[in-house]
């Protein structure tokens, strides 16, 4: 009798355990909405949307908060968000498709497919393969300010800058994230197909996946009926709107806008080895290689608090890691006002996409992990609580550091030149041009996308203080970009240096002549022969209607560029200029050649 009772009790325990497991499996996301609302509130986010796929179905999709915070328009699973660098997996997928069609080999030099591509040296020109582009191992650091501060609508223009971008490591030695290498992949697709990158993605991926509302530009995003605005957190608590950032030509690295519902179709494709609704979208040979480790990102050692989360490698447009013993393939995305995470767990047939309208947000990772814990049948970790504690510790540490920090600023110093001397155009071939202008008693730096106030720091160093359209100039910022002006031996401002790329010396922008428009009649005033000394002459003459030249015997002729009143720069010689002197009647009397080794005056011959 006791034996029968024991067996019944054992069966009862087993049945109860089975019931418990079944109940959890039937509704693993019970109560998740409450947690996600808490994440939204604690992170001060305007809104986000999340979708979960299992095998070939969406099992959960919901929006939280608002796509338009001011108008209180709700975020939905169909709301379009900028997905940022989650775009990269789409771009590398094109390489996989062209590889399948035998139009491209991963291990051939990239320049075989895009001859216009040039790197900093011949080792890179001859060695960088398409595979190197796809997994961030070319040796080039980010050089992101080149495209972010000096934006361009021309892909050819951005491509030409790569030649002047210095590497910080040998080829294939170190993983270094680089957006330009995904621009290159997009341009290879254009070269192979004769179609734009956008059209390639739309025809080969969007159309067969039914991603009919996803698009590639902020112009199309702004026109969409259900699109999110972008936001940031101002002073740790204020949800503040930001302008859309037009990625322009850098699109293959991060310009796609999509919804969690449509991105779910993309995840289903990856979970099912490249197939969607039974049809091959991507070759299974490609998906297998893309989600395999191609390059080590870092040591990826286990977190002491979560020992079963480790590994940090990169595939083709995907990051590879082990999350609580489950193989995870993921990529994040960040662009002004938006953050994203697209992830899948191939062995578990699980995918999660989180799109957030908050700048540099922690929300995607917190939502992803909170959902993954439940669906992977792991004991839930309080990710949001951990982040709250981490932020509190970080704020305390920042205050303590601020109290003990010392500045290297040399007080009591003044600029070596009057403000007007710093005014001008400065350029770097790998970045672009910036202009220093003067308004009343202040200097400002103009880049293609922005304007910043230059506040004197010490000597000839100024700090760039951003100007917000609504809040104005924030002078409380601790970390500011320093602009260091350089002078020639002749005392002329010749360049400016600024630290735009960690690991390299400051990027030098050389002074560039900003031509002034002069008529043929105005230029004719400066023509004629001038004498330095008996037998040593210089001749000024016109070619065409708008170009003044100087010729000194024994030297090449020099084209002169008008830059100021009666002043011209020598076009091919930096730091060399000619200043003409006139009398009270406006008649030209002499010309002074200003150069690093001195100033040489020539009087006009009668």
Steps between C-alpha positions, in 0.01 A plus 500: 500500500782735587664419168182586307464825698862588422447440129183711501681778684788482254263512205323794662831686540596427140159610377524818705846572361377432148206728560732773623727469196200489266345808658827690464548384144141593410538856621868583555433871448231531767546834674764620252298809404529636853877456497536663157292796617736533797803497267336772289441715808837446671699563183303819423425374150225649284406166349605170349362197322598137537420181310587138574507220245507128563594278206291658222239699695473826690392400852511847659498854359420817688575870521566689823488874559485743213638542149418871539542596864359852468184396314469177702481284188563139610783279377371185330654185349458670160671826600812575295822566690856560375679165552852645462774238471252210496512598130844339468368144488288597196804644321724199563213274389534655154859374496365155581251516215764609248729227629227245431470635144879457456543875451709549814748309715540597864876448503589700191627860536217749535660717231442221246132593522534872573818637333427855621559385859841610632645452847772682694776269374566228242496224761133575555431567133631155407393311811153608614244241391121514494498273806716754685243770423217283631653427840683825593861383479663738250716676761309827458342655810156658474586845357128566558529877524589498131145403402315622808634857523585532131195339346466452126227386265763357265623143557789566263605795715501290819683217323780738396562594865605145597837550327591761764383301806792370699476146644583432863574128465629257237250321278306221681677553831227686690123533477413867447147608417489704181190636325693590185562132426124442478470799268756318283292179502196699392699654216628157393137387473429808288797427275404135450134571431488845342230582758513708818557333836146602596351330193709187565367466855143583399487247215701217654388523866217742577266387221513122562471558877196727467687792656285745307519794741873482579708768328846654475483874569383749757299669225295181454489448878356849552228436240387168649160491672628301801854622562678584822677822586840478670575601859780535751509549877596852602650554846423140602123544511352707214383316188625730230437479121791476258520564128521206262857442385535461123760224453498577128770311310596286801168316463641144464640532854180612669215679322213246504177594677266215593244367748521206738232318300698524176834433668344182638485364145875562472560308824278211390718474188818465707347254746392284205840490326415768246144393419175694543166331441690207355679712238875559502581868554864452601719198425530270802874482432513877553287513816714226654822691428355840596397380846837328554799665668716676239695731734554527876363829636642468851581240764129471584569357846203402718347766721562398864132562574385310188767238433303339218501815283822523301669501158535811279554427132380641168353329195376680188303798628417311824652480848538152647478422873393236749210616713432282801613197306301587187666598171397858420534693175431871542568849376416834652427829333536863604440823312376839622181446703478122444642171632436142394580135557438213260584158643432131454593176671531248214505185713187616682316626187442828684531858375449836672500849348479818708478847343518810722462871431770599749858602431770255621240312701541206739141394428570257210736285705283503811185402310683235296656334803184517711301322229779254412532383863137393502486341157831318546363357825771666710450654842415867429764755591389846609679675214320828558585501870865425422505797262344728761774404746773538239379847403485610865857378553614672181346833604664478842837414346467787251435748781797371697721516192385855428584606852855368473568576134749763394508691174803539276371840395761774529319797648581857412610428144373674187486411130810597301294664223194722477180298446481598135827314432339166586219552250523286188446166331685188621496158332616140532465263201379210716241705685386817330495875544411715797476875515584732787289815497476804726175648625548813706766405757457121475642226279286214370582173326280406206486138380259374233255386771550732792626820657693518828626788708876519552585601855861589572667231710866605514765635261380412147271221619123545492225262613197429282174548693191356321205728437158343545212652304280519810729510802779707344864472612565259787814628673480239778638216288812345647627325187536720194676465167824702497608697191871581493605764244853483353710789368779517242837664561355805327230523767213392275237252623562200272297213647296369789533170686219312670479150655237329285632143507630325815823315442630752247663839530266797470349540154650803323281722287716721279397854425339524162445811296139605484477673164339841472322582179682778309416631155749525215518876551574460873773244433657715229607750768762251619656420165841630394870463580639547852865516606653346815844635409675591174473196276263313734143540379158345537226526240126482575261422213153364427398173339143515389273744679528388864845355574808697604847343470847594623826411326851537638784409267639155573183386677166353381206733460274521804123526494374758750175467692336819635431462874477853640527863399803521267620165633553174310616153606726290279274210411760223514713630789349502847614792714602715202305810401527835321377825652470797261541852637315800355499880540207719594386501138482119492803466273711189561850599614663175613454130572628325812567127482425358846663160558636295793857631464400866486319769303644625169376822344495583130424852374289549190700616200368811331 
